[in-house]
Amino acid sequence: GWLEAGVFDDIKRQGRSTYQDRMADILGLGGRSHRYVFELSEAERARAKAHLESIGLDVRRPVIGLNTGAGGRWPLKQWREDGYVELVTRLGRRQGVQFLLLGGPAEQDRNDRLKKMSPVPLLDPGCDNTVRHFAGLLSRSDVVVTGDTLAMHLSLALGRRTVVLFGPTSAAEIELYGLGEKVVPDMTCLSCYKTSCDFVPNCMDLISTDMVERAVIGQLELLQAATL
């Protein structure tokens, strides 16, 4: 079944099982609970905290991490730049919320543009960090907004509230472990796994700022309720 889903798009789109559940079934371990495991040392956490404080982050206030890119393999995984600008403009009205830009070397130009376009400050720790330091920076976020990327997996493995934007890859296959929300546009050709698209607007263009804003606010409210 897993092989067929990897070969035939129509079977892939019909799938409703997560990748983890499929692998567990193949190994005869279905039905057992499981979780991501990614552990940072205290030194790594302290180094990330010091780095962020050096660029102006207040660790006492809520942090929304924005992983703005998607790597080079599937560029369609990344959301619109104007969507991020509109999102931070709206969420910036919420008292005390801070925004942390996240990304690798491929996102440096994109993040630089976002900083120039944004009417609210965007904290930028740079895009040349090692994977483990990147994870440490990400771990200081209360909510992470990301596509289906490495940052999504790290965010979930670190127990961060995560809003994931899906388009060309399968939302059904991703296990959120009760830590977030999937934002999926209404389009019949999702899970195409294409690197380019002839549709205008494409699937990621059809993810509205309203959809992402609602998801982020919902995750922030869950965090606030947990502290009462």
Buried (B, 14 or more C-beta within 10 A) or exposed (E): EEEEBEEEBEEBBEBEBBBBBBBBBEEEEEEEEEEBEBEBEEEBBEBBBEBBEEEEBEEEEBBBBBBBBBBEEBBBBBBBBEBBBBBBBBBBEEEEBBBBBBBBEBBBEBBEBBEEBBEBEBBBBBBEBEEBBBBBBBBBBBBBBBBBBBBBBBBBBBEBBBBBBBBBBBBBBBBBBEBBBBBBBEBEBBBBBBEEBEEEEBBBBBBBBEBBBBBBBBBBEBEEEEEE
